[in-house]
Amino acid sequence: MSDHRIPAPSAHGHLDLLRELEPAVARHLDRHLEAATEWFPHQYVPWSLARDFDGPLDGEPWQPGQSPLPPAVRDALVVNLLTEDNLPSYHHEIASCFGRDSAWGTWVHRWTAEEGRHAEALRGYLHAVRGVDPIQLERSRMAHVATGYRGTQPSLAHGLAYVAVQELATREAHRNAGHACGEPHGMRLMSRIAADENLHMVFYRGLCAELAELAPDTFLAALADVICDFQMPGHTIPGFKARAARIAAAGIYDLGIHHDHVLLPLLRTLRVMERADLGHRGEHARERIGRHLEILRDKARRLAELRARIGQREHLSTPPAPPVRLPAQSGGKEGSR
């Protein structure tokens, strides 16, 4: 069977699904508001480490040696921040898809308000610790936001499936970048942002579960399309491919993580592989998902083997460290060499 999409029947239109899912949106919104924790971006920025930059304040220019962050972590945090910077476009996309009325509209504005904290805190952190070149960062922000983001999801089902996958992927990207920072301020901040993304994922995943019960074939077909063609919203960032390759090589976010920590948990929670209520279109979609998982596993395995071989060669080619000189013994004589 080919991987071509099967056209959707017209049983559930966009407006019909919006209306039918509205009570579920209200329930999940109430749960989200109960679980969400108030936090303040300025409390996560180590301002005591900051100092003036060059320019009108005549401070010290940024130099690479000032950054406490490993190169791959810099890439990860820049990608994460520039992705968050495009919030105006994301707000437009989800408002266009979900609408601004009823519980849908309440959610859209609440989500946007919560997401707005992420770029504010992350940019403050990077400036305070001199983590990346602030001039290049601003130029990249201007280029990326000026380009904007335009979603390619053709239906409400596709939109819900995409944000469920994307929020979980973003949670992993933020959390893993924090762990790789090697310093406590970055780890604390990225863990806090990841907690927000997790709650957003839970909201969208809950709606996906509701939609799967309401229209299983429609949802499975949309989910298969999203999974097989998935791209992170930051893929239009200048230099994204090269940065993504370095991020993957460092183990911060790669195909294995996407398969093991994003797709598999989502599919298990939504009971995608065990559903017994699918028609021909839903079964076809489930087969597409299964084949895609096999392809991802194979690519992830081969990339892991390649990284292991490269790491082994680098280890073997690294010259041995010079012998350690022992500290002087009492009496002023050096210890034996």
N, C-alpha and C positions, 0 to 999 in steps of 0.2 A: 504494500500500500504506500502511495506517495505521501510526502509531507505537505502537500498543498492544502490550504484551508478549505473547509467545506462551508459554503455560504450559509449565513444564519437565517432561519425562518423568521417570520414577522410576528410570532405569537406574543413576544414581550417587547414593546417599543421602549425607547429611552424614558419618555414621560411616565409610562406605565410602571416601569421599574422604580423610578424616583418616588412615585406615590406609594407603591407597595412596600418599599424599604424604609419609608419615613419613620414609622414607629420603631423599627430596629435602630435607626440612627439616633433617635431620642434616647433609647435605653443605653446604647453604647456610649453616647455622649455623657450621660449621667454617671456611668461607671468611670469614664475617663476623668471627669472633674473630681470625683471622689479620690481617685488614685494619684492625680497629679500633685506634685509638691512645688510650692512657690520657691523660687531661687532668684538670685540677683547676680547678673554678670560681673559687676564690679568687684564682688567678693572673691572671685576666682582668678583675678589678675594680680600677679605679684608686683604691685606698683613700686615696692621698695627697691626692686632690681632695675628700674627704668632710669634712663638718663636722656638728655636732649640729643636729637639728631642734628645734622648739619642743615642749613637753610636759614630761615629768618631768625631762629634762636641761636645760630652759630655754635651748634653742638658738635658732637663727634660723628663723622660719617660711618655708615655701616661697613663692616669688613667680614668676610666669611669666617675668619677665626674667632669672631665674637660669639658665634652661635653655639649653644650647648647641645644642639640636636644633630644626630647622625644624618647624613645626606638623604637617605631614603625616607626618614621621618619628615624632613623638610618638604620633600615631594608630597608625602601623604597629607600633611597639614595644609599645604598650599591648595591641593586639589579639594580637600574637604572644605576649606574656607571659601574658595571661589565658587564651589557648588552652592554653599549656603548663601552667597552673595546674590544669587539669581532669584531670590525669594519673590520679587515683584512679578516675574514671569510665571513662577509656580502658582502664586495666588490667582493670577488671571486664568491659568489653565484649569485649576480645580474649581474655581468659581464658575467658569464656563461649563464645566462638566456637571457639577453637583447643584449649581444654582445658589442664589443668595436668600432663598426663602426658607421658612420653617426651620426644623432642626438641622437640615443640610447647611443652610447659611450660617447658623450659629457655629457649627463645627468648622466651616471654612475660615471664619474670622478668628476663632480660638486657635486653630492650628497655625495660622499665619503669625499670630501674636507670640506663640510659644517658639516657633522657628526663628523669629527675629532675634531672640537672645543669643543664638548660636554664633552668628557671624560677629556680633558685637563683642562677645567674650573671647572668641578665638583670635580676632585681630588684636585686641588689647593684650592678650597673652604674648603673641608673636612679637609685637612691638616692645613690650616690657623686657622680654628676655633676649631681644635682638636675634630672634630665631631665623629670620629670613630677610632678604634685601627688601626694605619697605618701599623703595621706589619701583622696583620691578613688580612687586606685589600689587601696587596701586595701578600700574600700567596694565597688568594682566586683568585686574578687576574691571577697569574701564573697557577693555576689549571684550571681555566675556559678557558683561552685563549689557553692553551696547549691542552685542549680537542677539542676546535674549535666548529664551528657550521656548520651543514650540512642541507641544506633545503630539504624538502620532497615534494616539489611542482612538479608534473609531467608534467606540460605544461606552456606555456606562460600565458594563461588565469588564471591558478591557481596562478602563481607567482604575477601577477598584483592584483588579488583579495586579496592575502595574505598581500602584502605590504600596500594596502589601509586600511585594517583592523588594521594591526600592527602599522602603523604610527599614526593612530587616537588613538589607545589604549595607545601608548607611550606618545602622547601629554597629555592625561588625567593623566597618571601616574606621569609625571614630574610636571605638573601644580598642582595637588593635593598634591604632596609631598612638593612642595614649600609653599603652603598655610598652611600646617601642621607644617612647621618649627618653627613658633613662633618667628622668628627673621628676620629682613628686608633683610639681605644680601642673605640668602638662598632663600627667596621668589623672590627677584629680579632676581637671577641667573636662578632659575628653570622656571620662567616666560619667560625669554629670550630663553632658550633651547626649551621650549614648542612652542614658536613662530616658530622656525625652523621646528620642527616636524609637525606643522600645515601646513606650506607651502609644505612640502614633501607629506603630505597626500593629499592636494589639487591637486598636480601634478598627483599622482597615481589615485586618484578618477576621475580626468578628463579623463585619459586614459581608466579607467574602463567604463565610460559612452560611450566613442567612441567605445570600443569593444562590449558593449551591443547593440549598433546600428548595428554594422557590423555583429555580430554573436551572437544573443541573447540567443539561447539555449546553445551554448558553454560557454558563460560567466556565465549564471545562474547556470549551472551545476558545474562549477568551484567554484563560490561563495558559493554555498551550501556546497560543500566539505570543503572549508576553514572555514566557520562559524561553522559547526558542529564539526570539529576536531581541532579548533584553540588552539594553544599554543603560549605564548609569546616566543621570541627568547632566553630569559634568563632562560628558564626552566631547563637548565643543570647546572646552578650556584650551587655550593655546599650549601646545606641547603635551597634550593629554596622553597620547600613545606612549611617548618616551617615559613620561613620569609613571604611567600605569605599569610599564614593564619593570621599572626600578622598584616600585612598590611591591610588585609580585615577587621579584627576586629576593626581596628582604623578608618575604613571608608575612607582610602586613595584610594584603588582600590579593588572593590569587584564585585560580579556577577551583582548586581544592576547597578553599574556604567557602566559595560561592556554592559549591555542590553540597558540602557537608554541613555548613552552618546557616545557610540561607534556604536553599531549595528543599532539602530533605526535611528539615523541621516543619516548614510550611506545608508541604505535601502531607506529612503525617498528621498534623493538627487538623487539616481540612479533610482527612480520610480520602484523599484522591484515588489511591490505588485500591481501595477496598469498597468503593461505592457499587451498589447493585441496582441503581435506579437510572442508568444511562441508556440512551438510545444510540443509534448508529453514529450520530455526530459526536456524542460524548465519548464513546468508545474509541473512535478515531483520534480524538484529542488526547485521550489517555495514552494511546500507543505512541503518539508523537512525543509526549513528555517522557515516556520510558526510553525511547531511542535517544532523545537529547541527553538524558542523564547518563546513558552509557557512553556517549561521545565525550561528555564532560569528564567522566571518570578516567577515560583513556587519555585524554589530553592532560589532565592533572597529574596522572601517574608518570607520563613521559616527561613532563616539565620538572617534576620532582626528581626524577632520575638524572636529568640533565644538570640541574642545580647541584646535585650531590657529586656528580663527576667533576664539575667545575670547581666546587669547593675542595675536593680532594687534590686536584692538580695545583690549586693555589697553596694548599697546605704543604704539599711536597716541594713546591718551588720556593717557599719562604725560607731564607737562610736561618740557621739556628741562632738563638740569642747568645750574646757574649756571656762568658762565664761570670757568675756573680762573685764579687769580691766580698769576703766575710768582713765584718767589722773588726777593728783592732782589738786585740786581747788586752787584758790588764798588763801594765808594765810597758805599754807603748809599742809592742811588737805586733805586726800584722799576723793574722791567722794564716794557716797553711793555705796555699792556692790550689 
